[in-house]
Amino acid sequence: MAVVHNRTEGDINLSSARQDWYAVISDPETAGWLHEDSEHFLHQSLSTPCLDVLASCEGIYLTDVQGKRYMDFHGNNVHQLGYRHPYVIEKLKAQMDILPFSPRRYTNIPAIELAKKLGDLMPGDLNRVLFAPGGTSAISMALKLARIVTGRHKVVSLWDSFHGASLDAISAGGELDFRKDMGPLMPGVERIPPPMTYRGPFAAAGNGDLPYADYLEYVIEKEGDIGAFVIETIRNTDVQIPSQAYWKRVREICTKHQVLLILDEIPIAFGRTGKMFAFEHYGFEPDIVCLGKGLGGGVMPMAAIVARDSYNLAQSVSLGHFTHEKSPLGSVAALAMLEFIEQNDMMAKVNADEAFMRESLEKLKAKYPLIGEVRGIGLLWGVELVKDRATKEKAVQEAETVMYECLKNGLSFKVSQGNVVQLSPPLIITREQLTEALQILEKAVETASVLV
């Protein structure tokens, strides 16, 4: 069981596939740097051992020290505009010469402009902002604010969810990799199943994902004193896309029971789903939105929460109090990213790419029984691999084979839940590059299909 568990995110495992990969990239310089990395960093799940040693990045590509290029369809979700985007870099260089850092107790114009911009992009009275250096800290601030607003500390979240790696964030999350061996965590967290229709506790009933929303209300009523429901609008890791009915019901439940609806859009905002924010697909208003990752333009660590104006109630509490709380560089990078997306009508491009991806991946599914389901929206796609479509048994070894075959041929992505190939390319990707990537993927699926 330990071997299977350590494969679940595809970035660390105890199988022979990782050693085979090192043979593929073997050269003295790379091996030397990987050894140095192993000697000097604390080892941790999902980060150790490293796949390769990078030397540069540009556009959709990562380049290693030997000059091998990877099309990056993972990017830790920071690369909406790809890497070293010239528009972002130009703005950052100019800011570096003026005000690269702003101490707390002072403000600065880029931070104010970004806060105003985020408020303008949100619906209703979602216009109060706080910045943080990372998404984990944004989740932390949102949880603190929810306690102050509601006077209740209990939270509902989802199993298998990821909201960050700090103790409070893993308390609210649902992934074992982050919680195991940690001992007591933040009290008052109740987890419920994520809305899934392909597999999951309510999938067999064939009633869609509404039973998962009903279960939320059941827990709220049975537990009592729930202050917040924390959830990704669309789950990034294995691309779970709730229905309109699910979100309509969830919003009704949270309003009825005075539970704050906190959306984690840290990995999926800013055009990833074909709209600036994923919740715009569903036509409802959240109570607090957490943002991060791509907010920094693929360069700066930058995150934020956006809350209702009426929640401005924590004047006597330090919700964040971060050293880089109002980063001028992070703010300039975020403003540049948003400006480029809007000025270049990136949403139209992403929606056109969505249609292309859907057609292409559905063709692959029809051709290869290894593919059990294809799920996607915008430029966020999950390809679930199964040994048998009837039993839906996860094709874990085959997913590992697909990942390493793609890496050999210059395509990098993440495997989630052990068997879901997650494809999340930069929004700037060209149709030719998308086509090339899908050809690499098909070749890898064909190779892995022999194992079934």
C-alpha positions as CSV (number, residue, x, y, z in Angstrom):
1,M,0.0,0.0,0.0
2,A,2.8,2.4,0.7
3,V,4.1,2.2,-2.8
4,V,0.7,3.1,-4.3
5,H,0.1,5.9,-1.8
6,N,3.4,7.5,-2.6
7,R,2.4,7.6,-6.3
8,T,-0.8,9.5,-5.7
9,E,0.4,12.8,-7.0
10,G,2.9,11.4,-9.6
11,D,5.8,13.5,-8.3
12,I,7.2,11.0,-5.8
13,N,7.0,7.2,-5.8
14,L,8.9,4.1,-4.7
15,S,8.6,2.3,-8.0
16,S,11.3,1.7,-10.6
17,A,9.9,4.3,-12.9
18,R,11.6,7.2,-11.2
19,Q,15.0,5.4,-11.5
20,D,14.4,4.7,-15.1
21,W,13.7,8.4,-15.6
22,Y,17.0,9.4,-14.1
23,A,18.7,7.1,-16.7
24,V,16.9,9.1,-19.4
25,I,18.3,12.4,-18.2
26,S,21.6,11.0,-16.9
27,D,24.6,13.3,-17.4
28,P,27.3,14.3,-14.8
29,E,26.1,17.9,-14.4
30,T,22.5,17.0,-13.9
31,A,23.3,14.1,-11.6
32,G,25.6,16.3,-9.6
33,W,23.1,19.1,-9.0
34,L,20.3,16.6,-8.1
35,H,22.7,15.1,-5.5
36,E,23.5,18.5,-4.2
37,D,19.7,19.2,-3.9
38,S,19.2,16.0,-2.0
39,E,22.1,16.8,0.4
40,H,21.0,20.3,1.3
41,F,17.2,20.5,1.4
42,L,14.9,18.8,3.8
43,H,13.1,16.1,2.0
44,Q,9.4,16.3,1.7
45,S,6.6,14.5,-0.1
46,L,5.6,15.8,-3.5
47,S,8.8,17.8,-3.8
48,T,11.6,15.2,-3.3
49,P,13.2,13.8,-5.3
50,C,13.3,16.4,-8.0
51,L,12.6,15.5,-11.6
52,D,15.3,17.6,-13.2
53,V,17.4,20.7,-12.9
54,L,16.1,23.8,-14.6
55,A,18.3,26.6,-16.1
56,S,15.8,28.9,-17.7
57,C,12.2,29.4,-18.7
58,E,10.3,31.3,-21.3
59,G,6.8,31.3,-22.7
60,I,5.3,27.8,-22.3
61,Y,8.7,26.2,-21.9
62,L,11.0,25.1,-19.1
63,T,14.7,24.4,-20.1
64,D,17.0,22.2,-18.1
65,V,20.8,22.6,-17.6
66,Q,21.4,20.4,-20.7
67,G,19.1,22.4,-22.9
68,K,16.2,20.0,-22.9
69,R,12.9,21.8,-23.2
70,Y,9.6,20.9,-21.6
71,M,6.2,22.2,-22.5
72,D,4.9,23.0,-19.0
73,F,1.3,21.9,-18.5
74,H,1.5,22.2,-14.7
75,G,3.5,25.3,-13.7
76,N,2.1,25.2,-10.1
77,N,-0.7,27.2,-11.7
78,V,1.3,30.5,-11.7
79,H,1.8,30.6,-15.5
80,Q,-1.4,32.0,-17.0
81,L,0.9,34.2,-19.1
82,G,3.6,31.7,-19.3
83,Y,7.1,32.4,-18.1
84,R,9.1,35.7,-18.3
85,H,6.2,37.4,-20.0
86,P,7.7,40.6,-21.5
87,Y,4.8,42.8,-20.5
88,V,5.1,41.7,-16.8
89,I,8.9,41.8,-16.8
90,E,8.9,45.3,-18.2
91,K,6.6,46.6,-15.5
92,L,8.5,44.9,-12.8
93,K,11.9,46.2,-13.9
94,A,10.5,49.7,-13.9
95,Q,9.1,49.3,-10.3
96,M,12.4,47.8,-9.1
97,D,14.0,51.2,-9.8
98,I,11.3,53.1,-7.8
99,L,9.9,51.2,-4.8
100,P,10.8,47.5,-4.6
101,F,9.6,47.1,-1.0
102,S,7.0,48.8,1.2
103,P,7.2,48.4,5.0
104,R,4.1,47.7,7.0
105,R,2.3,50.8,8.4
106,Y,2.8,52.4,5.0
107,T,0.9,52.0,1.8
108,N,1.8,52.4,-1.9
109,I,0.1,53.3,-5.1
110,P,0.4,49.9,-6.9
111,A,-1.1,48.1,-3.9
112,I,-4.0,50.5,-3.7
113,E,-4.6,50.2,-7.5
114,L,-4.6,46.4,-7.3
115,A,-7.0,46.3,-4.4
116,K,-9.3,48.6,-6.3
117,K,-9.0,46.5,-9.5
118,L,-9.8,43.2,-7.7
119,G,-12.9,44.9,-6.1
120,D,-14.0,46.2,-9.5
121,L,-13.8,42.7,-11.0
122,M,-15.9,41.1,-8.3
123,P,-19.7,41.2,-8.1
124,G,-21.9,42.9,-5.5
125,D,-20.1,44.3,-2.4
126,L,-17.0,42.1,-2.6
127,N,-14.6,44.9,-2.5
128,R,-12.5,44.7,0.7
129,V,-9.1,43.2,0.0
130,L,-6.1,41.9,2.0
131,F,-2.8,40.8,0.4
132,A,-0.5,37.9,1.4
133,P,2.7,36.4,0.1
134,G,1.0,33.1,-0.7
135,G,-2.2,31.2,-1.1
136,T,-1.9,29.3,2.1
137,S,-1.8,32.6,4.0
138,A,-4.9,33.8,2.1
139,I,-6.8,30.7,3.3
140,S,-5.6,31.5,6.9
141,M,-6.8,35.1,6.7
142,A,-10.2,33.9,5.3
143,L,-10.6,31.4,8.1
144,K,-9.8,34.1,10.7
145,L,-12.2,36.6,9.2
146,A,-15.0,34.0,9.1
147,R,-14.6,33.5,12.8
148,I,-14.9,37.2,13.5
149,V,-17.8,37.7,11.2
150,T,-19.9,34.7,12.3
151,G,-18.7,34.3,15.9
152,R,-18.3,30.5,15.1
153,H,-15.1,28.6,14.6
154,K,-16.4,25.4,12.9
155,V,-15.7,24.8,9.2
156,V,-16.9,22.4,6.6
157,S,-14.5,21.4,3.8
158,L,-14.1,18.5,1.3
159,W,-12.2,15.3,1.5
160,D,-9.2,15.3,-1.0
161,S,-9.2,19.1,-1.0
162,F,-6.0,21.1,-0.9
163,H,-6.0,24.7,0.6
164,G,-2.3,25.1,1.5
165,A,0.3,23.5,3.7
166,S,0.3,25.4,7.0
167,L,-1.3,23.8,10.0
168,D,-4.5,25.7,9.8
169,A,-4.7,25.1,6.0
170,I,-4.1,21.4,6.3
171,S,-6.7,21.3,9.0
172,A,-9.2,22.7,6.6
173,G,-7.9,20.5,3.7
174,G,-8.6,16.9,3.1
175,E,-5.3,15.3,1.7
176,L,-3.6,12.7,3.8
177,D,-0.1,13.6,2.5
178,F,-0.3,16.9,4.4
179,R,-2.0,15.7,7.6
180,K,-0.3,12.4,8.4
181,D,2.0,12.4,11.5
182,M,1.0,15.9,12.4
183,G,-1.0,15.1,15.5
184,P,-3.8,17.4,16.7
185,L,-4.9,20.0,14.2
186,M,-7.3,22.9,14.2
187,P,-10.5,21.7,15.9
188,G,-14.0,22.0,14.5
189,V,-13.4,20.9,10.9
190,E,-16.0,18.6,9.4
191,R,-15.2,17.1,5.9
192,I,-17.8,15.9,3.4
193,P,-17.3,14.2,0.0
194,P,-16.5,16.3,-3.0
195,P,-19.1,16.6,-5.8
196,M,-18.1,13.8,-8.2
197,T,-20.2,11.9,-10.7
198,Y,-17.7,9.5,-12.2
199,R,-16.8,7.9,-8.9
200,G,-17.5,8.7,-5.3
201,P,-20.0,7.6,-2.6
202,F,-23.1,8.9,-4.5
203,A,-22.0,8.3,-8.0
204,A,-23.7,4.9,-8.3
205,A,-27.1,6.4,-7.6
206,G,-27.0,8.3,-10.9
207,N,-28.5,11.4,-9.4
208,G,-25.7,13.8,-10.4
209,D,-24.0,15.8,-7.8
210,L,-27.0,17.2,-5.9
211,P,-26.7,14.6,-3.2
212,Y,-23.4,16.1,-2.2
213,A,-25.0,19.4,-1.7
214,D,-27.8,17.8,0.4
215,Y,-25.1,16.2,2.5
216,L,-23.6,19.6,3.2
217,E,-26.9,20.7,4.7
218,Y,-27.2,17.5,6.7
219,V,-23.8,18.1,8.3
220,I,-24.5,21.8,9.0
221,E,-27.8,20.9,10.7
222,K,-26.4,17.9,12.7
223,E,-23.1,19.6,13.7
224,G,-24.3,23.1,14.5
225,D,-22.2,26.2,15.0
226,I,-20.7,26.0,11.5
227,G,-19.3,29.3,10.4
228,A,-17.9,28.6,7.0
229,F,-17.8,26.2,4.0
230,V,-14.4,26.2,2.3
231,I,-14.3,24.8,-1.2
232,E,-12.7,25.2,-4.6
233,T,-15.2,26.4,-7.1
234,I,-13.8,23.8,-9.6
235,R,-11.3,21.4,-8.1
236,N,-8.0,21.9,-9.8
237,T,-6.0,18.7,-9.1
238,D,-8.2,16.1,-10.8
239,V,-10.6,18.6,-12.5
240,Q,-14.0,18.0,-10.8
241,I,-16.6,20.4,-12.3
242,P,-19.8,20.8,-10.2
243,S,-23.1,21.3,-11.9
244,Q,-25.1,24.5,-12.0
245,A,-27.7,22.8,-9.7
246,Y,-25.0,21.9,-7.2
247,W,-23.8,25.5,-6.8
248,K,-27.3,26.9,-6.8
249,R,-28.2,24.6,-3.9
250,V,-24.9,25.2,-2.0
251,R,-25.4,29.0,-2.1
252,E,-29.0,28.5,-0.9
253,I,-27.9,26.3,2.0
254,C,-25.1,28.7,3.1
255,T,-27.4,31.7,3.0
256,K,-30.2,29.8,4.9
257,H,-27.8,28.7,7.7
258,Q,-25.7,31.9,7.8
259,V,-22.6,30.0,6.8
260,L,-20.0,32.0,4.9
261,L,-19.2,30.5,1.5
262,I,-15.4,30.8,1.1
263,L,-14.2,30.0,-2.4
264,D,-10.6,28.9,-3.0
265,E,-9.8,30.1,-6.5
266,I,-6.1,30.2,-5.9
267,P,-5.1,27.8,-8.7
268,I,-8.0,28.5,-11.2
269,A,-8.7,32.2,-11.3
270,F,-7.6,34.7,-14.0
271,G,-8.9,33.1,-17.1
272,R,-8.0,29.4,-16.5
273,T,-11.6,28.3,-16.9
274,G,-12.5,30.8,-19.6
275,K,-13.7,33.5,-17.3
276,M,-11.8,35.8,-14.9
277,F,-13.1,33.8,-11.9
278,A,-14.6,30.3,-12.0
279,F,-17.6,31.2,-10.0
280,E,-18.8,33.5,-12.9
281,H,-19.8,30.3,-14.7
282,Y,-22.4,29.7,-12.1
283,G,-23.9,33.1,-11.6
284,F,-23.7,33.3,-7.7
285,E,-21.9,35.5,-5.3
286,P,-19.5,34.0,-2.8
287,D,-18.8,35.6,0.6
288,I,-15.0,35.5,0.5
289,V,-12.7,34.7,-2.4
290,C,-9.1,33.5,-2.0
291,L,-6.7,34.2,-4.8
292,G,-3.0,33.5,-5.4
293,K,-0.6,31.7,-7.6
294,G,-1.1,33.3,-11.0
295,L,-1.9,36.6,-9.3
296,G,1.9,37.3,-9.3
297,G,2.2,37.1,-13.0
298,G,4.3,34.0,-12.9
299,V,7.1,35.9,-11.2
300,M,6.2,37.2,-7.7
301,P,4.7,35.4,-4.7
302,M,1.3,37.2,-4.4
303,A,-2.1,36.2,-2.9
304,A,-5.2,38.0,-1.7
305,I,-8.6,37.6,-0.2
306,V,-11.6,39.6,-1.3
307,A,-14.5,39.9,1.1
308,R,-17.8,41.7,1.4
309,D,-17.6,45.3,2.5
310,S,-19.8,44.5,5.6
311,Y,-17.0,42.1,6.8
312,N,-14.7,45.0,7.5
313,L,-14.9,44.1,11.3
314,A,-11.4,43.1,12.3
315,Q,-9.8,46.4,13.0
316,S,-8.5,45.2,16.4
317,V,-7.1,41.8,15.0
318,S,-4.1,41.2,12.8
319,L,-5.6,39.0,10.1
320,G,-2.4,38.9,8.1
321,H,0.4,41.2,9.3
322,F,2.8,39.9,6.7
323,T,6.2,41.4,6.0
324,H,5.4,41.6,2.3
325,E,1.8,42.5,2.9
326,K,1.5,45.3,0.3
327,S,4.2,44.3,-2.0
328,P,4.7,46.9,-4.7
329,L,6.4,44.3,-7.0
330,G,3.6,41.8,-6.5
331,S,1.0,44.4,-7.1
332,V,2.7,45.6,-10.3
333,A,3.0,42.0,-11.6
334,A,-0.7,41.3,-10.8
335,L,-1.8,44.5,-12.5
336,A,0.3,43.7,-15.6
337,M,-1.2,40.2,-15.7
338,L,-4.7,41.5,-15.5
339,E,-4.1,44.2,-18.0
340,F,-2.7,41.8,-20.6
341,I,-5.5,39.4,-20.2
342,E,-8.1,42.1,-20.7
343,Q,-6.4,44.0,-23.4
344,N,-5.7,40.9,-25.5
345,D,-9.2,39.3,-25.1
346,M,-7.6,36.1,-23.6
347,M,-11.0,34.8,-22.5
348,A,-12.1,34.4,-26.2
349,K,-8.9,32.6,-26.9
350,V,-9.3,30.2,-23.9
351,N,-12.9,29.4,-24.8
352,A,-11.8,28.6,-28.4
353,D,-9.0,26.4,-27.0
354,E,-11.6,24.7,-24.8
355,A,-13.6,23.5,-27.8
356,F,-10.4,22.3,-29.5
357,M,-9.3,20.4,-26.3
358,R,-12.7,18.8,-25.8
359,E,-12.9,17.5,-29.4
360,S,-9.3,16.3,-29.4
361,L,-9.4,14.5,-26.0
362,E,-12.8,12.9,-26.7
363,K,-11.3,11.5,-29.9
364,L,-8.5,10.0,-27.8
365,K,-11.0,8.6,-25.4
366,A,-12.9,6.9,-28.3
367,K,-9.6,5.4,-29.5
368,Y,-8.1,4.2,-26.2
369,P,-10.1,2.2,-23.6
370,L,-7.5,3.2,-21.1
371,I,-9.2,6.6,-20.9
372,G,-12.2,6.3,-18.7
373,E,-13.4,9.9,-18.6
374,V,-12.4,13.3,-19.9
375,R,-13.3,16.4,-17.9
376,G,-12.5,20.0,-18.6
377,I,-13.2,23.6,-18.9
378,G,-11.2,26.4,-20.5
379,L,-7.6,25.3,-20.3
380,L,-8.0,23.0,-17.3
381,W,-8.4,19.3,-18.2
382,G,-8.4,16.0,-16.5
383,V,-7.9,12.7,-18.3
384,E,-8.9,9.8,-16.0
385,L,-7.1,6.5,-16.8
386,V,-8.7,3.2,-15.9
387,K,-7.9,-0.4,-16.3
388,D,-11.5,-1.2,-17.1
389,R,-14.3,1.2,-18.0
390,A,-16.9,-1.0,-16.4
391,T,-15.2,-1.4,-13.0
392,K,-13.4,2.0,-13.2
393,E,-10.3,0.5,-11.5
394,K,-7.7,3.2,-11.4
395,A,-4.8,2.7,-13.8
396,V,-2.1,3.9,-11.5
397,Q,0.9,2.2,-13.1
398,E,-0.3,3.2,-16.6
399,A,-0.7,6.9,-15.5
400,E,2.9,6.8,-14.2
401,T,4.0,5.4,-17.6
402,V,2.1,8.1,-19.4
403,M,3.8,10.8,-17.3
404,Y,7.3,9.6,-17.8
405,E,6.8,8.9,-21.6
406,C,5.5,12.5,-22.0
407,L,8.5,13.9,-20.0
408,K,10.9,12.0,-22.3
409,N,9.3,13.8,-25.2
410,G,9.2,17.2,-23.7
411,L,5.7,17.5,-22.0
412,S,5.4,18.1,-18.3
413,F,2.2,17.8,-16.2
414,K,0.9,16.5,-12.9
415,V,-0.8,13.2,-12.1
416,S,-3.5,13.5,-9.4
417,Q,-5.4,10.9,-7.4
418,G,-3.0,8.3,-8.8
419,N,-4.6,8.1,-12.2
420,V,-5.8,11.5,-13.5
421,V,-3.5,13.2,-16.0
422,Q,-4.1,16.9,-15.3
423,L,-3.4,19.3,-18.2
424,S,-3.1,23.0,-17.3
425,P,-1.1,24.9,-20.0
426,P,-0.4,28.6,-20.1
427,L,-3.2,30.6,-21.6
428,I,-0.9,32.1,-24.2
429,I,-0.2,28.7,-25.7
430,T,-0.7,28.5,-29.5
431,R,-2.9,26.1,-31.3
432,E,0.2,24.5,-32.9
433,Q,1.8,24.0,-29.5
434,L,-1.5,22.5,-28.2
435,T,-1.5,20.1,-31.1
436,E,2.1,19.0,-30.5
437,A,1.4,18.4,-26.8
438,L,-1.7,16.3,-27.6
439,Q,0.4,14.2,-30.1
440,I,2.9,13.6,-27.3
441,L,0.1,12.6,-25.0
442,E,-1.4,10.2,-27.5
443,K,1.9,8.5,-28.1
444,A,2.3,8.0,-24.3
445,V,-1.3,6.7,-23.9
446,E,-0.7,4.2,-26.7
447,T,2.5,3.0,-25.0
448,A,0.7,2.7,-21.6
449,S,-2.3,0.9,-23.2
450,V,-0.1,-2.2,-23.7
451,L,0.1,-2.6,-20.0
452,V,-3.6,-2.9,-19.5
